[in-house]
Amino acid sequence: QVQLVESGGGLVQAGDSLRLSCAASGGTFSRYAMGWFRQAPGKEREFVVAMSWSGGSTYYADSVKGRFTISRDNAKNTVYLQMNSLKPEDTAVYYCAAKGAGSGRAYYTSKASYDYWGQGTQVTVSS
């Protein structure tokens, strides 16, 4: 069983940056593919970015490509989401998710693929 705890959210202005963290406990973090999703009020939870357990493969939603960067530190059991040039439309609750994966190249963009979820952290971007 893996527990995930997100942190780093907050209220920022458009154009600012934030770095979200997702700390994992339990399981073997280094063998989990990770993902970030977000959910705005009244909307479905949507994919943001995914990374393989090796860190060698990543995939970004078009809406964040070039502005957001995912990284992981397996020694610290933590995955990060660096968010730059934030826009009001980035406002949402951000969730990290984990999936045990066999291939070090596999990443997952579907919510249904993930086994574990954090509780979320709120990001609000004012214009």
MOPAC internal coordinates of N, CA, C and O (Angstrom, degrees):
PM7 1SCF
backbone

  N    0.0000 0     0.00 0     0.00 0    0    0    0
  C    1.4627 1     0.00 0     0.00 0    1    0    0
  C    1.5266 1   109.38 1     0.00 0    2    1    0
  O    1.2310 1   121.00 1   -49.31 1    3    2    1
  N    1.2972 1   115.69 1   130.69 1    3    2    1
  C    1.4581 1   121.96 1  -179.42 1    5    3    2
  C    1.5175 1   109.24 1  -110.43 1    6    5    3
  O    1.2310 1   120.53 1   -47.71 1    7    6    5
  N    1.3109 1   116.60 1   132.29 1    7    6    5
  C    1.4608 1   121.43 1   172.67 1    9    7    6
  C    1.5228 1   108.54 1  -107.51 1   10    9    7
  O    1.2310 1   121.06 1   -43.91 1   11   10    9
  N    1.3273 1   115.57 1   136.09 1   11   10    9
  C    1.4515 1   122.03 1  -178.73 1   13   11   10
  C    1.5226 1   109.30 1  -122.47 1   14   13   11
  O    1.2310 1   120.95 1   -46.78 1   15   14   13
  N    1.3199 1   115.79 1   133.22 1   15   14   13
  C    1.4617 1   120.66 1   179.55 1   17   15   14
  C    1.5196 1   108.73 1  -130.38 1   18   17   15
  O    1.2310 1   121.10 1   -62.87 1   19   18   17
  N    1.3352 1   115.50 1   117.13 1   19   18   17
  C    1.4584 1   120.93 1   178.49 1   21   19   18
  C    1.5196 1   110.68 1   -89.17 1   22   21   19
  O    1.2310 1   120.97 1   -27.54 1   23   22   21
  N    1.3066 1   115.75 1   152.46 1   23   22   21
  C    1.4570 1   121.89 1   174.71 1   25   23   22
  C    1.5185 1   108.58 1  -154.03 1   26   25   23
  O    1.2310 1   121.18 1   -11.53 1   27   26   25
  N    1.3399 1   115.35 1   168.47 1   27   26   25
  C    1.4522 1   120.03 1   175.07 1   29   27   26
  C    1.5151 1   115.63 1   103.90 1   30   29   27
  O    1.2310 1   120.44 1   174.84 1   31   30   29
  N    1.3206 1   116.77 1    -5.16 1   31   30   29
  C    1.4518 1   119.12 1   178.82 1   33   31   30
  C    1.5260 1   111.24 1   -69.60 1   34   33   31
  O    1.2310 1   121.21 1    -8.91 1   35   34   33
  N    1.3247 1   115.28 1   171.09 1   35   34   33
  C    1.4499 1   119.69 1   178.42 1   37   35   34
  C    1.5032 1   112.05 1   169.62 1   38   37   35
  O    1.2310 1   121.76 1     9.16 1   39   38   37
  N    1.3349 1   114.24 1  -170.84 1   39   38   37
  C    1.4639 1   122.03 1   178.84 1   41   39   38
  C    1.5192 1   108.22 1  -105.27 1   42   41   39
  O    1.2310 1   120.88 1   -57.59 1   43   42   41
  N    1.3223 1   115.93 1   122.41 1   43   42   41
  C    1.4597 1   121.06 1   179.74 1   45   43   42
  C    1.5230 1   109.03 1  -134.45 1   46   45   43
  O    1.2310 1   121.49 1    -9.66 1   47   46   45
  N    1.3179 1   114.75 1   170.34 1   47   46   45
  C    1.4595 1   120.25 1   176.72 1   49   47   46
  C    1.5209 1   110.05 1   -95.78 1   50   49   47
  O    1.2310 1   121.33 1   -21.42 1   51   50   49
  N    1.3077 1   115.06 1   158.58 1   51   50   49
  C    1.4647 1   120.29 1   176.66 1   53   51   50
  C    1.5246 1   109.81 1   -55.65 1   54   53   51
  O    1.2310 1   121.24 1   -45.14 1   55   54   53
  N    1.3282 1   115.24 1   134.86 1   55   54   53
  C    1.4526 1   121.19 1  -178.84 1   57   55   54
  C    1.5215 1   114.15 1    95.23 1   58   57   55
  O    1.2310 1   120.48 1   165.64 1   59   58   57
  N    1.3233 1   116.69 1   -14.36 1   59   58   57
  C    1.4641 1   121.19 1   179.30 1   61   59   58
  C    1.5204 1   111.04 1   -77.63 1   62   61   59
  O    1.2310 1   121.76 1    -3.30 1   63   62   61
  N    1.3279 1   114.24 1   176.70 1   63   62   61
  C    1.4604 1   121.63 1   178.83 1   65   63   62
  C    1.5182 1   110.55 1  -124.15 1   66   65   63
  O    1.2310 1   121.30 1   -25.14 1   67   66   65
  N    1.3124 1   115.11 1   154.86 1   67   66   65
  C    1.4634 1   123.13 1   173.22 1   69   67   66
  C    1.5152 1   107.75 1  -144.04 1   70   69   67
  O    1.2310 1   120.94 1   -28.44 1   71   70   69
  N    1.3199 1   115.82 1   151.56 1   71   70   69
  C    1.4595 1   119.81 1   171.69 1   73   71   70
  C    1.5198 1   108.13 1  -122.83 1   74   73   71
  O    1.2310 1   121.26 1   -60.82 1   75   74   73
  N    1.3010 1   115.20 1   119.18 1   75   74   73
  C    1.4511 1   121.52 1   175.00 1   77   75   74
  C    1.5228 1   109.76 1   -91.28 1   78   77   75
  O    1.2310 1   121.44 1   -33.23 1   79   78   77
  N    1.3172 1   114.85 1   146.77 1   79   78   77
  C    1.4603 1   121.30 1   175.17 1   81   79   78
  C    1.5149 1   109.15 1  -122.82 1   82   81   79
  O    1.2310 1   121.24 1   -29.73 1   83   82   81
  N    1.3030 1   115.23 1   150.27 1   83   82   81
  C    1.4613 1   122.09 1   175.37 1   85   83   82
  C    1.5173 1   106.82 1  -134.89 1   86   85   83
  O    1.2310 1   121.00 1   -71.35 1   87   86   85
  N    1.3257 1   115.70 1   108.65 1   87   86   85
  C    1.4518 1   121.34 1  -179.17 1   89   87   86
  C    1.5216 1   109.61 1   -95.42 1   90   89   87
  O    1.2310 1   121.21 1   -48.42 1   91   90   89
  N    1.3205 1   115.28 1   131.58 1   91   90   89
  C    1.4609 1   120.93 1  -178.18 1   93   91   90
  C    1.5241 1   110.91 1  -110.04 1   94   93   91
  O    1.2310 1   121.11 1   -34.05 1   95   94   93
  N    1.3054 1   115.48 1   145.95 1   95   94   93
  C    1.4524 1   121.01 1   173.57 1   97   95   94
  C    1.5210 1   108.21 1  -138.99 1   98   97   95
  O    1.2310 1   121.30 1   -28.90 1   99   98   97
  N    1.3487 1   115.13 1   151.10 1   99   98   97
  C    1.4547 1   119.52 1  -176.18 1  101   99   98
  C    1.5170 1   109.66 1    80.64 1  102  101   99
  O    1.2310 1   119.96 1   -25.71 1  103  102  101
  N    1.2934 1   117.69 1   154.29 1  103  102  101
  C    1.4493 1   120.91 1   179.75 1  105  103  102
  C    1.5222 1   111.58 1    69.91 1  106  105  103
  O    1.2310 1   121.20 1     7.86 1  107  106  105
  N    1.3155 1   115.30 1  -172.14 1  107  106  105
  C    1.4584 1   121.98 1   178.40 1  109  107  106
  C    1.5114 1   107.54 1  -112.10 1  110  109  107
  O    1.2310 1   120.94 1   -87.19 1  111  110  109
  N    1.3173 1   115.81 1    92.81 1  111  110  109
  C    1.4609 1   121.49 1  -172.86 1  113  111  110
  C    1.5151 1   112.00 1   -53.81 1  114  113  111
  O    1.2310 1   120.62 1   141.94 1  115  114  113
  N    1.3173 1   116.43 1   -38.06 1  115  114  113
  C    1.4668 1   119.97 1  -175.09 1  117  115  114
  C    1.5247 1   113.02 1   -66.26 1  118  117  115
  O    1.2310 1   120.30 1   170.11 1  119  118  117
  N    1.3268 1   117.03 1    -9.89 1  119  118  117
  C    1.4700 1   120.63 1   178.30 1  121  119  118
  C    1.5263 1   111.76 1  -111.41 1  122  121  119
  O    1.2310 1   120.38 1  -161.18 1  123  122  121
  N    1.3291 1   116.89 1    18.82 1  123  122  121
  C    1.4521 1   121.07 1   178.35 1  125  123  122
  C    1.5181 1   110.32 1  -110.73 1  126  125  123
  O    1.2310 1   120.92 1   -53.66 1  127  126  125
  N    1.3252 1   115.85 1   126.34 1  127  126  125
  C    1.4505 1   120.08 1   166.30 1  129  127  126
  C    1.5283 1   107.44 1   -70.97 1  130  129  127
  O    1.2310 1   120.85 1   -37.17 1  131  130  129
  N    1.3253 1   115.97 1   142.83 1  131  130  129
  C    1.4575 1   120.85 1  -175.21 1  133  131  130
  C    1.5259 1   111.16 1  -121.92 1  134  133  131
  O    1.2310 1   121.69 1   -26.58 1  135  134  133
  N    1.3144 1   114.38 1   153.42 1  135  134  133
  C    1.4549 1   119.33 1   176.94 1  137  135  134
  C    1.5112 1   110.80 1  -145.27 1  138  137  135
  O    1.2310 1   121.48 1   -23.09 1  139  138  137
  N    1.3147 1   114.78 1   156.91 1  139  138  137
  C    1.4659 1   122.53 1   171.19 1  141  139  138
  C    1.5246 1   107.76 1  -118.10 1  142  141  139
  O    1.2310 1   121.25 1   -44.32 1  143  142  141
  N    1.3105 1   115.21 1   135.68 1  143  142  141
  C    1.4557 1   122.98 1   175.27 1  145  143  142
  C    1.5180 1   107.87 1  -128.91 1  146  145  143
  O    1.2310 1   120.82 1   -13.91 1  147  146  145
  N    1.3156 1   116.04 1   166.09 1  147  146  145
  C    1.4592 1   119.24 1   176.25 1  149  147  146
  C    1.5297 1   109.61 1  -144.26 1  150  149  147
  O    1.2310 1   121.97 1   -25.75 1  151  150  149
  N    1.3181 1   113.83 1   154.25 1  151  150  149
  C    1.4556 1   119.65 1  -179.98 1  153  151  150
  C    1.5230 1   109.37 1  -138.53 1  154  153  151
  O    1.2310 1   121.25 1   -63.38 1  155  154  153
  N    1.3078 1   115.22 1   116.62 1  155  154  153
  C    1.4572 1   121.76 1   176.32 1  157  155  154
  C    1.5256 1   108.71 1   -89.60 1  158  157  155
  O    1.2310 1   120.21 1   -21.89 1  159  158  157
  N    1.3325 1   117.21 1   158.11 1  159  158  157
  C    1.4706 1   120.06 1  -178.87 1  161  159  158
  C    1.5226 1   111.54 1   -56.32 1  162  161  159
  O    1.2310 1   120.89 1   -50.24 1  163  162  161
  N    1.3175 1   115.91 1   129.76 1  163  162  161
  C    1.4515 1   121.13 1   177.18 1  165  163  162
  C    1.5134 1   115.06 1    77.06 1  166  165  163
  O    1.2310 1   120.63 1  -173.36 1  167  166  165
  N    1.3311 1   116.40 1     6.64 1  167  166  165
  C    1.4669 1   119.43 1  -177.92 1  169  167  166
  C    1.5247 1   110.38 1  -121.84 1  170  169  167
  O    1.2310 1   121.91 1   -16.23 1  171  170  169
  N    1.3347 1   113.96 1   163.77 1  171  170  169
  C    1.4561 1   120.28 1   176.19 1  173  171  170
  C    1.5354 1   109.84 1   -71.78 1  174  173  171
  O    1.2310 1   121.40 1   -25.75 1  175  174  173
  N    1.3220 1   114.93 1   154.25 1  175  174  173
  C    1.4611 1   119.28 1   172.83 1  177  175  174
  C    1.5213 1   107.87 1   -68.48 1  178  177  175
  O    1.2310 1   120.76 1   -49.96 1  179  178  177
  N    1.3275 1   116.16 1   130.04 1  179  178  177
  C    1.4520 1   119.84 1  -175.61 1  181  179  178
  C    1.5186 1   111.91 1  -121.31 1  182  181  179
  O    1.2310 1   121.89 1   -26.96 1  183  182  181
  N    1.3030 1   114.00 1   153.04 1  183  182  181
  C    1.4627 1   122.27 1   179.37 1  185  183  182
  C    1.5233 1   110.26 1   -70.55 1  186  185  183
  O    1.2310 1   120.92 1   -39.85 1  187  186  185
  N    1.3243 1   115.85 1   140.15 1  187  186  185
  C    1.4570 1   121.76 1   175.51 1  189  187  186
  C    1.5308 1   110.58 1  -114.86 1  190  189  187
  O    1.2310 1   120.57 1   123.66 1  191  190  189
  N    1.3337 1   116.51 1   -56.34 1  191  190  189
  C    1.4600 1   119.71 1  -176.80 1  193  191  190
  C    1.5131 1   108.73 1  -161.11 1  194  193  191
  O    1.2310 1   120.72 1   -27.74 1  195  194  193
  N    1.3253 1   116.23 1   152.26 1  195  194  193
  C    1.4572 1   121.52 1   177.49 1  197  195  194
  C    1.5212 1   109.84 1  -136.77 1  198  197  195
  O    1.2310 1   121.50 1   -26.62 1  199  198  197
  N    1.3247 1   114.74 1   153.38 1  199  198  197
  C    1.4582 1   120.92 1   179.23 1  201  199  198
  C    1.5202 1   109.46 1  -140.54 1  202  201  199
  O    1.2310 1   120.33 1   -39.54 1  203  202  201
  N    1.2997 1   116.98 1   140.46 1  203  202  201
  C    1.4676 1   121.86 1   175.38 1  205  203  202
  C    1.5145 1   110.72 1   -71.02 1  206  205  203
  O    1.2310 1   120.43 1   -13.70 1  207  206  205
  N    1.3228 1   116.77 1   166.30 1  207  206  205
  C    1.4633 1   117.49 1  -178.06 1  209  207  206
  C    1.5156 1   112.47 1   -68.04 1  210  209  207
  O    1.2310 1   120.94 1   153.61 1  211  210  209
  N    1.3247 1   115.80 1   -26.39 1  211  210  209
  C    1.4688 1   118.68 1   178.13 1  213  211  210
  C    1.5236 1   111.76 1   -76.28 1  214  213  211
  O    1.2310 1   120.96 1   162.28 1  215  214  213
  N    1.3329 1   115.76 1   -17.72 1  215  214  213
  C    1.4595 1   119.65 1  -175.17 1  217  215  214
  C    1.5140 1   112.93 1    83.05 1  218  217  215
  O    1.2310 1   120.83 1   176.05 1  219  218  217
  N    1.3327 1   116.02 1    -3.95 1  219  218  217
  C    1.4488 1   119.20 1  -175.39 1  221  219  218
  C    1.5093 1   115.18 1   -82.33 1  222  221  219
  O    1.2310 1   120.51 1   164.72 1  223  222  221
  N    1.3197 1   116.62 1   -15.28 1  223  222  221
  C    1.4676 1   120.56 1  -179.99 1  225  223  222
  C    1.5140 1   109.57 1  -125.27 1  226  225  223
  O    1.2310 1   121.41 1   -47.24 1  227  226  225
  N    1.3212 1   114.91 1   132.76 1  227  226  225
  C    1.4556 1   120.61 1   177.01 1  229  227  226
  C    1.5259 1   109.32 1  -137.53 1  230  229  227
  O    1.2310 1   121.36 1   -21.93 1  231  230  229
  N    1.3250 1   114.99 1   158.07 1  231  230  229
  C    1.4657 1   120.00 1   177.36 1  233  231  230
  C    1.5063 1   107.93 1  -148.06 1  234  233  231
  O    1.2310 1   120.63 1   -49.12 1  235  234  233
  N    1.3278 1   116.39 1   130.88 1  235  234  233
  C    1.4510 1   122.25 1  -176.15 1  237  235  234
  C    1.5233 1   111.08 1  -115.89 1  238  237  235
  O    1.2310 1   121.36 1   -35.06 1  239  238  237
  N    1.3183 1   114.99 1   144.94 1  239  238  237
  C    1.4540 1   119.12 1   169.09 1  241  239  238
  C    1.5184 1   108.60 1   -66.04 1  242  241  239
  O    1.2310 1   120.34 1   -33.44 1  243  242  241
  N    1.3092 1   116.96 1   146.56 1  243  242  241
  C    1.4642 1   120.74 1  -178.73 1  245  243  242
  C    1.5200 1   111.73 1   -57.17 1  246  245  243
  O    1.2310 1   120.71 1   146.38 1  247  246  245
  N    1.3234 1   116.25 1   -33.62 1  247  246  245
  C    1.4686 1   120.29 1  -175.08 1  249  247  246
  C    1.5260 1   112.98 1   -67.07 1  250  249  247
  O    1.2310 1   120.00 1   161.09 1  251  250  249
  N    1.3259 1   117.61 1   -18.91 1  251  250  249
  C    1.4676 1   119.81 1  -177.51 1  253  251  250
  C    1.5195 1   112.68 1  -118.74 1  254  253  251
  O    1.2310 1   120.14 1   173.95 1  255  254  253
  N    1.3082 1   117.34 1    -6.05 1  255  254  253
  C    1.4585 1   120.93 1  -176.71 1  257  255  254
  C    1.5173 1   110.27 1   -59.14 1  258  257  255
  O    1.2310 1   121.11 1   -47.78 1  259  258  257
  N    1.3269 1   115.48 1   132.22 1  259  258  257
  C    1.4604 1   120.74 1  -179.20 1  261  259  258
  C    1.5133 1   113.92 1    88.09 1  262  261  259
  O    1.2310 1   120.20 1   167.19 1  263  262  261
  N    1.3423 1   117.22 1   -12.81 1  263  262  261
  C    1.4660 1   120.53 1   178.90 1  265  263  262
  C    1.5222 1   112.22 1  -114.72 1  266  265  263
  O    1.2310 1   120.35 1   145.47 1  267  266  265
  N    1.3089 1   116.94 1   -34.53 1  267  266  265
  C    1.4659 1   121.93 1  -178.08 1  269  267  266
  C    1.5251 1   109.62 1  -106.86 1  270  269  267
  O    1.2310 1   121.17 1   -31.77 1  271  270  269
  N    1.3351 1   115.38 1   148.23 1  271  270  269
  C    1.4606 1   120.84 1   177.41 1  273  271  270
  C    1.5177 1   109.39 1  -137.67 1  274  273  271
  O    1.2310 1   120.87 1   -52.27 1  275  274  273
  N    1.3152 1   115.93 1   127.73 1  275  274  273
  C    1.4579 1   121.25 1   175.72 1  277  275  274
  C    1.5214 1   109.03 1   -96.40 1  278  277  275
  O    1.2310 1   121.08 1   -35.86 1  279  278  277
  N    1.3171 1   115.53 1   144.14 1  279  278  277
  C    1.4586 1   120.52 1   174.79 1  281  279  278
  C    1.5208 1   107.90 1  -149.43 1  282  281  279
  O    1.2310 1   120.67 1   -15.19 1  283  282  281
  N    1.3012 1   116.32 1   164.81 1  283  282  281
  C    1.4547 1   119.61 1   178.31 1  285  283  282
  C    1.5233 1   109.45 1  -143.07 1  286  285  283
  O    1.2310 1   121.75 1   -30.60 1  287  286  285
  N    1.3191 1   114.26 1   149.40 1  287  286  285
  C    1.4517 1   122.10 1   175.11 1  289  287  286
  C    1.5199 1   105.99 1  -124.44 1  290  289  287
  O    1.2310 1   120.62 1   -81.83 1  291  290  289
  N    1.3059 1   116.42 1    98.17 1  291  290  289
  C    1.4641 1   119.82 1  -176.13 1  293  291  290
  C    1.5247 1   112.33 1   -66.16 1  294  293  291
  O    1.2310 1   119.96 1   154.09 1  295  294  293
  N    1.3151 1   117.67 1   -25.91 1  295  294  293
  C    1.4599 1   120.46 1   177.33 1  297  295  294
  C    1.5233 1   111.43 1   -68.07 1  298  297  295
  O    1.2310 1   120.88 1   152.51 1  299  298  297
  N    1.3327 1   115.92 1   -27.49 1  299  298  297
  C    1.4627 1   121.08 1   179.90 1  301  299  298
  C    1.5243 1   112.30 1  -103.70 1  302  301  299
  O    1.2310 1   120.51 1  -177.49 1  303  302  301
  N    1.3310 1   116.62 1     2.51 1  303  302  301
  C    1.4728 1   120.96 1  -178.61 1  305  303  302
  C    1.5230 1   111.47 1    53.22 1  306  305  303
  O    1.2310 1   120.92 1  -136.64 1  307  306  305
  N    1.3059 1   115.85 1    43.36 1  307  306  305
  C    1.4573 1   120.39 1  -174.07 1  309  307  306
  C    1.5211 1   110.73 1  -136.14 1  310  309  307
  O    1.2310 1   121.31 1   -39.87 1  311  310  309
  N    1.3174 1   115.09 1   140.13 1  311  310  309
  C    1.4573 1   121.51 1   171.59 1  313  311  310
  C    1.5201 1   107.22 1  -116.80 1  314  313  311
  O    1.2310 1   121.25 1   -34.80 1  315  314  313
  N    1.3222 1   115.22 1   145.20 1  315  314  313
  C    1.4635 1   121.23 1  -175.44 1  317  315  314
  C    1.5230 1   110.28 1  -120.95 1  318  317  315
  O    1.2310 1   121.58 1   -25.31 1  319  318  317
  N    1.3202 1   114.57 1   154.69 1  319  318  317
  C    1.4562 1   120.57 1   171.27 1  321  319  318
  C    1.5242 1   107.12 1  -132.10 1  322  321  319
  O    1.2310 1   121.43 1   -74.72 1  323  322  321
  N    1.3179 1   114.87 1   105.28 1  323  322  321
  C    1.4591 1   120.37 1   175.66 1  325  323  322
  C    1.5220 1   108.26 1   -85.64 1  326  325  323
  O    1.2310 1   120.56 1   -57.23 1  327  326  325
  N    1.3127 1   116.54 1   122.77 1  327  326  325
  C    1.4581 1   121.44 1  -176.62 1  329  327  326
  C    1.5244 1   108.68 1  -118.75 1  330  329  327
  O    1.2310 1   120.81 1   -64.33 1  331  330  329
  N    1.3013 1   116.06 1   115.67 1  331  330  329
  C    1.4611 1   122.28 1   179.71 1  333  331  330
  C    1.5234 1   110.17 1  -113.32 1  334  333  331
  O    1.2310 1   120.99 1   -16.98 1  335  334  333
  N    1.3146 1   115.70 1   163.02 1  335  334  333
  C    1.4715 1   121.59 1   177.83 1  337  335  334
  C    1.5245 1   110.96 1    48.61 1  338  337  335
  O    1.2310 1   120.96 1  -130.13 1  339  338  337
  N    1.3013 1   115.76 1    49.87 1  339  338  337
  C    1.4579 1   119.91 1  -176.23 1  341  339  338
  C    1.5223 1   111.90 1   -64.23 1  342  341  339
  O    1.2310 1   121.58 1   -33.82 1  343  342  341
  N    1.3229 1   114.59 1   146.18 1  343  342  341
  C    1.4548 1   122.53 1  -179.60 1  345  343  342
  C    1.5247 1   109.46 1  -121.17 1  346  345  343
  O    1.2310 1   120.13 1   -22.89 1  347  346  345
  N    1.3249 1   117.35 1   157.11 1  347  346  345
  C    1.4733 1   118.58 1   177.36 1  349  347  346
  C    1.5307 1   112.67 1   -55.76 1  350  349  347
  O    1.2310 1   120.03 1   147.96 1  351  350  349
  N    1.3028 1   117.56 1   -32.04 1  351  350  349
  C    1.4649 1   120.05 1  -179.68 1  353  351  350
  C    1.5372 1   112.80 1   -72.98 1  354  353  351
  O    1.2310 1   120.05 1   174.65 1  355  354  353
  N    1.3149 1   117.50 1    -5.35 1  355  354  353
  C    1.4648 1   120.59 1   173.45 1  357  355  354
  C    1.5291 1   111.63 1   -83.46 1  358  357  355
  O    1.2310 1   120.52 1   173.43 1  359  358  357
  N    1.3159 1   116.61 1    -6.57 1  359  358  357
  C    1.4578 1   120.75 1   179.49 1  361  359  358
  C    1.5171 1   110.81 1   -60.57 1  362  361  359
  O    1.2310 1   120.87 1   -55.81 1  363  362  361
  N    1.3321 1   115.94 1   124.19 1  363  362  361
  C    1.4629 1   121.15 1  -177.07 1  365  363  362
  C    1.5181 1   108.81 1  -178.74 1  366  365  363
  O    1.2310 1   121.24 1    -9.87 1  367  366  365
  N    1.3145 1   115.23 1   170.13 1  367  366  365
  C    1.4622 1   120.90 1   165.57 1  369  367  366
  C    1.5263 1   106.45 1   -87.66 1  370  369  367
  O    1.2310 1   120.94 1   -51.70 1  371  370  369
  N    1.3106 1   115.80 1   128.30 1  371  370  369
  C    1.4595 1   121.68 1  -177.71 1  373  371  370
  C    1.5283 1   108.98 1  -103.36 1  374  373  371
  O    1.2310 1   121.72 1   -48.65 1  375  374  373
  N    1.3301 1   114.31 1   131.35 1  375  374  373
  C    1.4521 1   122.02 1  -178.68 1  377  375  374
  C    1.5188 1   110.25 1  -120.28 1  378  377  375
  O    1.2310 1   120.75 1   -40.56 1  379  378  377
  N    1.3266 1   116.17 1   139.44 1  379  378  377
  C    1.4591 1   118.23 1   168.35 1  381  379  378
  C    1.5281 1   108.50 1  -101.18 1  382  381  379
  O    1.2310 1   121.39 1   -24.12 1  383  382  381
  N    1.3108 1   114.94 1   155.88 1  383  382  381
  C    1.4584 1   121.39 1  -176.85 1  385  383  382
  C    1.5273 1   109.09 1  -143.68 1  386  385  383
  O    1.2310 1   121.20 1   -27.02 1  387  386  385
  N    1.3240 1   115.31 1   152.98 1  387  386  385
  C    1.4686 1   121.14 1  -177.35 1  389  387  386
  C    1.5138 1   110.63 1  -132.14 1  390  389  387
  O    1.2310 1   121.75 1   -34.89 1  391  390  389
  N    1.3230 1   114.25 1   145.11 1  391  390  389
  C    1.4653 1   120.14 1   175.53 1  393  391  390
  C    1.5124 1   109.27 1  -141.33 1  394  393  391
  O    1.2310 1   121.00 1   -51.78 1  395  394  393
  N    1.3263 1   115.69 1   128.22 1  395  394  393
  C    1.4488 1   120.09 1   173.69 1  397  395  394
  C    1.5150 1   109.13 1   -64.48 1  398  397  395
  O    1.2310 1   120.40 1   -51.88 1  399  398  397
  N    1.3246 1   116.84 1   128.12 1  399  398  397
  C    1.4672 1   119.58 1  -174.61 1  401  399  398
  C    1.5152 1   110.01 1  -134.30 1  402  401  399
  O    1.2310 1   120.76 1   -39.03 1  403  402  401
  N    1.3162 1   116.15 1   140.97 1  403  402  401
  C    1.4453 1   119.86 1   179.80 1  405  403  402
  C    1.5127 1   112.83 1   -77.94 1  406  405  403
  O    1.2310 1   120.87 1   136.29 1  407  406  405
  N    1.3399 1   115.94 1   -43.71 1  407  406  405
  C    1.4629 1   120.05 1  -176.03 1  409  407  406
  C    1.5106 1   111.12 1   -87.24 1  410  409  407
  O    1.2310 1   120.13 1   -44.44 1  411  410  409
  N    1.2989 1   117.35 1   135.56 1  411  410  409
  C    1.4600 1   121.82 1   176.86 1  413  411  410
  C    1.5001 1   113.10 1   -71.52 1  414  413  411
  O    1.2310 1   120.73 1   174.12 1  415  414  413
  N    1.3346 1   116.21 1    -5.88 1  415  414  413
  C    1.4665 1   119.15 1   179.52 1  417  415  414
  C    1.5318 1   112.50 1  -104.46 1  418  417  415
  O    1.2310 1   120.77 1   172.70 1  419  418  417
  N    1.3299 1   116.13 1    -7.30 1  419  418  417
  C    1.4683 1   118.95 1  -173.45 1  421  419  418
  C    1.5190 1   111.82 1   -79.18 1  422  421  419
  O    1.2310 1   120.84 1   -43.48 1  423  422  421
  N    1.3223 1   116.01 1   136.52 1  423  422  421
  C    1.4526 1   122.12 1   171.08 1  425  423  422
  C    1.5203 1   106.60 1  -135.66 1  426  425  423
  O    1.2310 1   120.87 1   -16.47 1  427  426  425
  N    1.3234 1   115.94 1   163.53 1  427  426  425
  C    1.4567 1   120.26 1  -170.20 1  429  427  426
  C    1.5141 1   110.17 1  -135.41 1  430  429  427
  O    1.2310 1   120.50 1   -48.27 1  431  430  429
  N    1.3106 1   116.64 1   131.73 1  431  430  429
  C    1.4613 1   121.40 1  -177.94 1  433  431  430
  C    1.5188 1   112.65 1  -107.06 1  434  433  431
  O    1.2310 1   119.87 1   173.16 1  435  434  433
  N    1.3145 1   117.86 1    -6.84 1  435  434  433
  C    1.4662 1   121.41 1  -178.12 1  437  435  434
  C    1.5131 1   110.99 1   -96.90 1  438  437  435
  O    1.2310 1   120.88 1   -43.47 1  439  438  437
  N    1.3411 1   115.92 1   136.53 1  439  438  437
  C    1.4737 1   120.14 1   177.71 1  441  439  438
  C    1.5293 1   110.51 1   -57.24 1  442  441  439
  O    1.2310 1   120.99 1   141.81 1  443  442  441
  N    1.3239 1   115.70 1   -38.19 1  443  442  441
  C    1.4587 1   120.74 1  -174.39 1  445  443  442
  C    1.5243 1   112.43 1   -66.84 1  446  445  443
  O    1.2310 1   120.17 1   163.11 1  447  446  445
  N    1.3200 1   117.27 1   -16.89 1  447  446  445
  C    1.4646 1   120.27 1  -177.94 1  449  447  446
  C    1.5142 1   112.75 1   -76.54 1  450  449  447
  O    1.2310 1   119.87 1   158.33 1  451  450  449
  N    1.3184 1   117.85 1   -21.67 1  451  450  449
  C    1.4488 1   121.31 1  -170.40 1  453  451  450
  C    1.5206 1   112.76 1   -88.86 1  454  453  451
  O    1.2310 1   121.92 1   -35.79 1  455  454  453
  N    1.3345 1   113.93 1   144.21 1  455  454  453
  C    1.4556 1   121.01 1  -176.62 1  457  455  454
  C    1.5238 1   112.96 1   -94.03 1  458  457  455
  O    1.2310 1   120.42 1   149.07 1  459  458  457
  N    1.3210 1   116.81 1   -30.93 1  459  458  457
  C    1.4647 1   120.74 1  -173.15 1  461  459  458
  C    1.5294 1   109.77 1  -133.72 1  462  461  459
  O    1.2310 1   121.63 1   -34.19 1  463  462  461
  N    1.3312 1   114.50 1   145.81 1  463  462  461
  C    1.4655 1   121.95 1  -178.97 1  465  463  462
  C    1.5126 1   110.92 1  -134.44 1  466  465  463
  O    1.2310 1   121.33 1   -32.68 1  467  466  465
  N    1.3313 1   115.06 1   147.32 1  467  466  465
  C    1.4412 1   120.34 1   170.68 1  469  467  466
  C    1.5178 1   110.77 1   -84.48 1  470  469  467
  O    1.2310 1   121.18 1     0.73 1  471  470  469
  N    1.3290 1   115.34 1  -179.27 1  471  470  469
  C    1.4573 1   120.42 1  -176.68 1  473  471  470
  C    1.5256 1   112.27 1   -87.46 1  474  473  471
  O    1.2310 1   120.31 1   167.04 1  475  474  473
  N    1.3193 1   117.01 1   -12.96 1  475  474  473
  C    1.4492 1   121.25 1   177.49 1  477  475  474
  C    1.5143 1   113.66 1    96.17 1  478  477  475
  O    1.2310 1   121.23 1   -25.41 1  479  478  477
  N    1.3194 1   115.26 1   154.59 1  479  478  477
  C    1.4542 1   122.50 1   175.52 1  481  479  478
  C    1.5295 1   108.23 1  -136.83 1  482  481  479
  O    1.2310 1   120.64 1   -43.79 1  483  482  481
  N    1.3264 1   116.39 1   136.21 1  483  482  481
  C    1.4595 1   121.28 1  -174.28 1  485  483  482
  C    1.5144 1   110.71 1   -82.01 1  486  485  483
  O    1.2310 1   121.12 1   -47.75 1  487  486  485
  N    1.3126 1   115.46 1   132.25 1  487  486  485
  C    1.4617 1   122.64 1   171.77 1  489  487  486
  C    1.5243 1   107.28 1  -120.70 1  490  489  487
  O    1.2310 1   120.99 1   -56.54 1  491  490  489
  N    1.3198 1   115.70 1   123.46 1  491  490  489
  C    1.4584 1   120.88 1   178.32 1  493  491  490
  C    1.5206 1   108.64 1  -124.35 1  494  493  491
  O    1.2310 1   121.20 1   -54.74 1  495  494  493
  N    1.3203 1   115.30 1   125.26 1  495  494  493
  C    1.4606 1   121.29 1  -179.07 1  497  495  494
  C    1.5184 1   108.33 1  -115.64 1  498  497  495
  O    1.2310 1   121.00 1   -62.79 1  499  498  497
  N    1.3139 1   115.68 1   117.21 1  499  498  497
  C    1.4607 1   119.93 1  -179.78 1  501  499  498
  C    1.5287 1   110.44 1   -92.55 1  502  501  499
  O    1.2310 1   121.14 1   -29.43 1  503  502  501
  N    1.2998 1   115.43 1   150.57 1  503  502  501
  C    1.4777 1   119.91 1  -178.38 1  505  503  502
  C    1.5195 1   111.93 1   -90.66 1  506  505  503
  O    1.2310 1   120.10 1   180.00 1  507  506  505

